[in-house]
Amino acid sequence: MSEKNSWLEGKKILAVDDEEDVLEVIIEELEIAEVDVAKNFETATDKINQNHYDLVILDIMGVNGLALLENAVEKKMPAVMLTAHALNYEILIKSIRKGSIGFLPKEKLAELARLLNNLMATHVKGESTWQALFDEMGDFFNQSFGKPMGTVEWICRQIQMEQMV
């Protein structure tokens, strides 16, 4: 993929994380986009409420990312969760149920531009971002959660079962 064909080129993106070094890597990785940053919940809430972003990238733990996700979704801004410490099944399911279009581990920051470009291109086409994510990162999720959790079908079954309870 050349940068000229990138979905990210010229897009307005908000990155929210309480770790300065993570924000610096995001800015560097997404250099073809216009990246705005917030280091805490309050600043991020203000920015989401006052601006429109083509994409919002949210840390989960340090900035109350799940609450910010609800705000971004309400404002019709696609949001991707980015985490190191909350990489677990329960948070993944909450992220899906609250409207996130993706769930990325911080250890994949070096691949962030490519992963986000693929997710957003899929999202814009109206296709399943989760299917695209699990097609690409199923092995990673299987290793993180144990098989068969790295499959979209398994995740969907779990969500349906939870909704029946």
Phi and psi in degrees as GROMACS dihedral restraints (atoms count N, CA, C in turn):
[ dihedral_restraints ]
;  ai    aj    ak    al  type     phi  dphi    fc
    3     4     5     6     1   -87.2    20    10
    4     5     6     7     1   153.6    20    10
    6     7     8     9     1   -61.8    20    10
    7     8     9    10     1   -29.4    20    10
    9    10    11    12     1   -65.1    20    10
   10    11    12    13     1   -27.5    20    10
   12    13    14    15     1   -95.4    20    10
   13    14    15    16     1     8.7    20    10
   15    16    17    18     1   -76.4    20    10
   16    17    18    19     1   136.2    20    10
   18    19    20    21     1   -61.6    20    10
   19    20    21    22     1   -30.4    20    10
   21    22    23    24     1   -72.3    20    10
   22    23    24    25     1   -20.6    20    10
   24    25    26    27     1   -58.7    20    10
   25    26    27    28     1   120.9    20    10
   27    28    29    30     1    75.8    20    10
   28    29    30    31     1     0.7    20    10
   30    31    32    33     1   -77.5    20    10
   31    32    33    34     1   152.8    20    10
   33    34    35    36     1   -96.3    20    10
   34    35    36    37     1   118.3    20    10
   36    37    38    39     1  -125.5    20    10
   37    38    39    40     1   136.0    20    10
   39    40    41    42     1  -105.2    20    10
   40    41    42    43     1   125.1    20    10
   42    43    44    45     1  -110.7    20    10
   43    44    45    46     1   127.0    20    10
   45    46    47    48     1  -121.9    20    10
   46    47    48    49     1   118.9    20    10
   48    49    50    51     1  -159.9    20    10
   49    50    51    52     1   146.0    20    10
   51    52    53    54     1   -86.1    20    10
   52    53    54    55     1    -2.7    20    10
   54    55    56    57     1  -103.7    20    10
   55    56    57    58     1   114.8    20    10
   57    58    59    60     1   -55.8    20    10
   58    59    60    61     1   -42.3    20    10
   60    61    62    63     1   -65.2    20    10
   61    62    63    64     1   -33.6    20    10
   63    64    65    66     1   -66.9    20    10
   64    65    66    67     1   -44.1    20    10
   66    67    68    69     1   -61.0    20    10
   67    68    69    70     1   -39.5    20    10
   69    70    71    72     1   -62.8    20    10
   70    71    72    73     1   -41.0    20    10
   72    73    74    75     1   -66.0    20    10
   73    74    75    76     1   -41.7    20    10
   75    76    77    78     1   -60.3    20    10
   76    77    78    79     1   -47.0    20    10
   78    79    80    81     1   -59.0    20    10
   79    80    81    82     1   -44.3    20    10
   81    82    83    84     1   -65.5    20    10
   82    83    84    85     1   -45.0    20    10
   84    85    86    87     1   -64.8    20    10
   85    86    87    88     1   -33.5    20    10
   87    88    89    90     1  -106.7    20    10
   88    89    90    91     1    37.8    20    10
   90    91    92    93     1   -60.5    20    10
   91    92    93    94     1   -21.5    20    10
   93    94    95    96     1   -83.5    20    10
   94    95    96    97     1    -4.4    20    10
   96    97    98    99     1  -108.1    20    10
   97    98    99   100     1   169.0    20    10
   99   100   101   102     1   -96.1    20    10
  100   101   102   103     1   104.8    20    10
  102   103   104   105     1  -102.7    20    10
  103   104   105   106     1   122.5    20    10
  105   106   107   108     1  -102.5    20    10
  106   107   108   109     1   150.6    20    10
  108   109   110   111     1  -129.5    20    10
  109   110   111   112     1   155.0    20    10
  111   112   113   114     1  -141.8    20    10
  112   113   114   115     1   141.5    20    10
  114   115   116   117     1  -105.4    20    10
  115   116   117   118     1    -2.8    20    10
  117   118   119   120     1  -151.7    20    10
  118   119   120   121     1   168.6    20    10
  120   121   122   123     1   -59.3    20    10
  121   122   123   124     1   -46.3    20    10
  123   124   125   126     1   -63.5    20    10
  124   125   126   127     1   -46.9    20    10
  126   127   128   129     1   -63.7    20    10
  127   128   129   130     1   -43.2    20    10
  129   130   131   132     1   -62.8    20    10
  130   131   132   133     1   -42.5    20    10
  132   133   134   135     1   -60.2    20    10
  133   134   135   136     1   -46.3    20    10
  135   136   137   138     1   -59.5    20    10
  136   137   138   139     1   -44.3    20    10
  138   139   140   141     1   -66.5    20    10
  139   140   141   142     1   -41.1    20    10
  141   142   143   144     1   -64.8    20    10
  142   143   144   145     1   -39.5    20    10
  144   145   146   147     1   -73.3    20    10
  145   146   147   148     1   -27.3    20    10
  147   148   149   150     1  -102.1    20    10
  148   149   150   151     1   -10.4    20    10
  150   151   152   153     1  -133.9    20    10
  151   152   153   154     1   165.3    20    10
  153   154   155   156     1  -112.1    20    10
  154   155   156   157     1   131.9    20    10
  156   157   158   159     1  -117.7    20    10
  157   158   159   160     1   145.0    20    10
  159   160   161   162     1   -74.6    20    10
  160   161   162   163     1   -21.8    20    10
  162   163   164   165     1  -159.4    20    10
  163   164   165   166     1   142.6    20    10
  165   166   167   168     1  -121.6    20    10
  166   167   168   169     1   129.9    20    10
  168   169   170   171     1  -110.9    20    10
  169   170   171   172     1   121.6    20    10
  171   172   173   174     1  -122.5    20    10
  172   173   174   175     1   124.9    20    10
  174   175   176   177     1   -67.5    20    10
  175   176   177   178     1   154.8    20    10
  177   178   179   180     1   -96.6    20    10
  178   179   180   181     1   -52.9    20    10
  180   181   182   183     1   -76.5    20    10
  181   182   183   184     1   -55.8    20    10
  183   184   185   186     1   -74.2    20    10
  184   185   186   187     1   -14.1    20    10
  186   187   188   189     1  -129.4    20    10
  187   188   189   190     1    13.9    20    10
  189   190   191   192     1    57.8    20    10
  190   191   192   193     1    53.3    20    10
  192   193   194   195     1   -58.7    20    10
  193   194   195   196     1   -31.8    20    10
  195   196   197   198     1   -68.2    20    10
  196   197   198   199     1   -36.0    20    10
  198   199   200   201     1   -70.3    20    10
  199   200   201   202     1   -39.6    20    10
  201   202   203   204     1   -64.6    20    10
  202   203   204   205     1   -35.0    20    10
  204   205   206   207     1   -59.1    20    10
  205   206   207   208     1   -45.8    20    10
  207   208   209   210     1   -58.4    20    10
  208   209   210   211     1   -42.6    20    10
  210   211   212   213     1   -64.1    20    10
  211   212   213   214     1   -45.7    20    10
  213   214   215   216     1   -63.4    20    10
  214   215   216   217     1   -44.1    20    10
  216   217   218   219     1   -63.5    20    10
  217   218   219   220     1   -41.7    20    10
  219   220   221   222     1   -58.9    20    10
  220   221   222   223     1   -34.5    20    10
  222   223   224   225     1   -87.7    20    10
  223   224   225   226     1     7.6    20    10
  225   226   227   228     1    62.3    20    10
  226   227   228   229     1    38.6    20    10
  228   229   230   231     1  -108.8    20    10
  229   230   231   232     1   123.3    20    10
  231   232   233   234     1   -63.3    20    10
  232   233   234   235     1   141.0    20    10
  234   235   236   237     1  -133.2    20    10
  235   236   237   238     1   141.8    20    10
  237   238   239   240     1  -119.9    20    10
  238   239   240   241     1   133.9    20    10
  240   241   242   243     1   -88.5    20    10
  241   242   243   244     1   139.8    20    10
  243   244   245   246     1  -129.2    20    10
  244   245   246   247     1   123.3    20    10
  246   247   248   249     1  -148.1    20    10
  247   248   249   250     1   156.4    20    10
  249   250   251   252     1  -117.1    20    10
  250   251   252   253     1   -48.1    20    10
  252   253   254   255     1   -91.9    20    10
  253   254   255   256     1   -19.8    20    10
  255   256   257   258     1  -102.3    20    10
  256   257   258   259     1    27.7    20    10
  258   259   260   261     1   -80.4    20    10
  259   260   261   262     1    77.0    20    10
  261   262   263   264     1  -142.6    20    10
  262   263   264   265     1   163.4    20    10
  264   265   266   267     1   -57.2    20    10
  265   266   267   268     1   -45.5    20    10
  267   268   269   270     1   -61.3    20    10
  268   269   270   271     1   -43.6    20    10
  270   271   272   273     1   -69.6    20    10
  271   272   273   274     1   -37.9    20    10
  273   274   275   276     1   -58.1    20    10
  274   275   276   277     1   -49.0    20    10
  276   277   278   279     1   -63.4    20    10
  277   278   279   280     1   -42.9    20    10
  279   280   281   282     1   -60.6    20    10
  280   281   282   283     1   -41.3    20    10
  282   283   284   285     1   -61.5    20    10
  283   284   285   286     1   -44.4    20    10
  285   286   287   288     1   -63.5    20    10
  286   287   288   289     1   -48.5    20    10
  288   289   290   291     1   -65.1    20    10
  289   290   291   292     1   -29.2    20    10
  291   292   293   294     1   -86.7    20    10
  292   293   294   295     1    -2.9    20    10
  294   295   296   297     1   107.8    20    10
  295   296   297   298     1     7.4    20    10
  297   298   299   300     1   -62.8    20    10
  298   299   300   301     1   147.6    20    10
  300   301   302   303     1   -99.0    20    10
  301   302   303   304     1    -2.4    20    10
  303   304   305   306     1  -168.8    20    10
  304   305   306   307     1   164.6    20    10
  306   307   308   309     1  -144.9    20    10
  307   308   309   310     1   104.3    20    10
  309   310   311   312     1  -117.4    20    10
  310   311   312   313     1   137.3    20    10
  312   313   314   315     1   -78.9    20    10
  313   314   315   316     1   143.5    20    10
  315   316   317   318     1   -62.1    20    10
  316   317   318   319     1   -24.0    20    10
  318   319   320   321     1   -68.3    20    10
  319   320   321   322     1    -7.9    20    10
  321   322   323   324     1  -102.3    20    10
  322   323   324   325     1    17.1    20    10
  324   325   326   327     1   -57.6    20    10
  325   326   327   328     1   -32.0    20    10
  327   328   329   330     1   -66.8    20    10
  328   329   330   331     1   -17.2    20    10
  330   331   332   333     1  -108.3    20    10
  331   332   333   334     1    11.5    20    10
  333   334   335   336     1   -57.2    20    10
  334   335   336   337     1   -47.1    20    10
  336   337   338   339     1   -59.6    20    10
  337   338   339   340     1   -46.3    20    10
  339   340   341   342     1   -64.8    20    10
  340   341   342   343     1   -45.8    20    10
  342   343   344   345     1   -63.2    20    10
  343   344   345   346     1   -44.9    20    10
  345   346   347   348     1   -67.4    20    10
  346   347   348   349     1   -39.2    20    10
  348   349   350   351     1   -59.5    20    10
  349   350   351   352     1   -45.4    20    10
  351   352   353   354     1   -64.3    20    10
  352   353   354   355     1   -43.7    20    10
  354   355   356   357     1   -62.3    20    10
  355   356   357   358     1   -46.4    20    10
  357   358   359   360     1   -70.9    20    10
  358   359   360   361     1   -36.2    20    10
  360   361   362   363     1   -62.5    20    10
  361   362   363   364     1   -39.8    20    10
  363   364   365   366     1   -66.6    20    10
  364   365   366   367     1   -44.4    20    10
  366   367   368   369     1   -60.7    20    10
  367   368   369   370     1   -45.2    20    10
  369   370   371   372     1   -62.9    20    10
  370   371   372   373     1   -33.7    20    10
  372   373   374   375     1   -75.5    20    10
  373   374   375   376     1    -8.4    20    10
  375   376   377   378     1    80.1    20    10
  376   377   378   379     1    17.1    20    10
  378   379   380   381     1   -94.4    20    10
  379   380   381   382     1   168.7    20    10
  381   382   383   384     1   -71.7    20    10
  382   383   384   385     1   112.8    20    10
  384   385   386   387     1   -68.1    20    10
  385   386   387   388     1   -32.1    20    10
  387   388   389   390     1   -68.0    20    10
  388   389   390   391     1   -40.1    20    10
  390   391   392   393     1   -61.5    20    10
  391   392   393   394     1   -45.5    20    10
  393   394   395   396     1   -61.6    20    10
  394   395   396   397     1   -42.5    20    10
  396   397   398   399     1   -64.4    20    10
  397   398   399   400     1   -46.5    20    10
  399   400   401   402     1   -72.2    20    10
  400   401   402   403     1   -29.5    20    10
  402   403   404   405     1   -61.8    20    10
  403   404   405   406     1   -41.0    20    10
  405   406   407   408     1   -82.7    20    10
  406   407   408   409     1   -38.2    20    10
  408   409   410   411     1  -117.7    20    10
  409   410   411   412     1    17.9    20    10
  411   412   413   414     1   -54.7    20    10
  412   413   414   415     1   -42.3    20    10
  414   415   416   417     1   -62.2    20    10
  415   416   417   418     1   -40.6    20    10
  417   418   419   420     1   -61.6    20    10
  418   419   420   421     1   -46.7    20    10
  420   421   422   423     1   -67.2    20    10
  421   422   423   424     1   -36.6    20    10
  423   424   425   426     1   -60.5    20    10
  424   425   426   427     1   -41.9    20    10
  426   427   428   429     1   -67.9    20    10
  427   428   429   430     1   -37.6    20    10
  429   430   431   432     1   -74.3    20    10
  430   431   432   433     1   -42.6    20    10
  432   433   434   435     1  -105.7    20    10
  433   434   435   436     1   -17.2    20    10
  435   436   437   438     1    90.2    20    10
  436   437   438   439     1   142.0    20    10
  438   439   440   441     1   -62.4    20    10
  439   440   441   442     1   148.5    20    10
  441   442   443   444     1   -97.9    20    10
  442   443   444   445     1    29.7    20    10
  444   445   446   447     1   -65.7    20    10
  445   446   447   448     1   -16.5    20    10
  447   448   449   450     1   -87.1    20    10
  448   449   450   451     1    25.1    20    10
  450   451   452   453     1  -121.5    20    10
  451   452   453   454     1   143.3    20    10
  453   454   455   456     1   -61.9    20    10
  454   455   456   457     1   -38.3    20    10
  456   457   458   459     1   -61.5    20    10
  457   458   459   460     1   -42.8    20    10
  459   460   461   462     1   -66.3    20    10
  460   461   462   463     1   -44.1    20    10
  462   463   464   465     1   -60.6    20    10
  463   464   465   466     1   -45.1    20    10
  465   466   467   468     1   -62.2    20    10
  466   467   468   469     1   -40.4    20    10
  468   469   470   471     1   -61.9    20    10
  469   470   471   472     1   -40.3    20    10
  471   472   473   474     1   -64.9    20    10
  472   473   474   475     1   -42.0    20    10
  474   475   476   477     1   -63.3    20    10
  475   476   477   478     1   -44.2    20    10
  477   478   479   480     1   -62.1    20    10
  478   479   480   481     1   -40.9    20    10
  480   481   482   483     1   -64.8    20    10
  481   482   483   484     1   -41.4    20    10
  483   484   485   486     1   -63.5    20    10
  484   485   486   487     1   -37.0    20    10
  486   487   488   489     1   -69.6    20    10
  487   488   489   490     1   -24.2    20    10
  489   490   491   492     1   -77.0    20    10
  490   491   492   493     1   -24.5    20    10
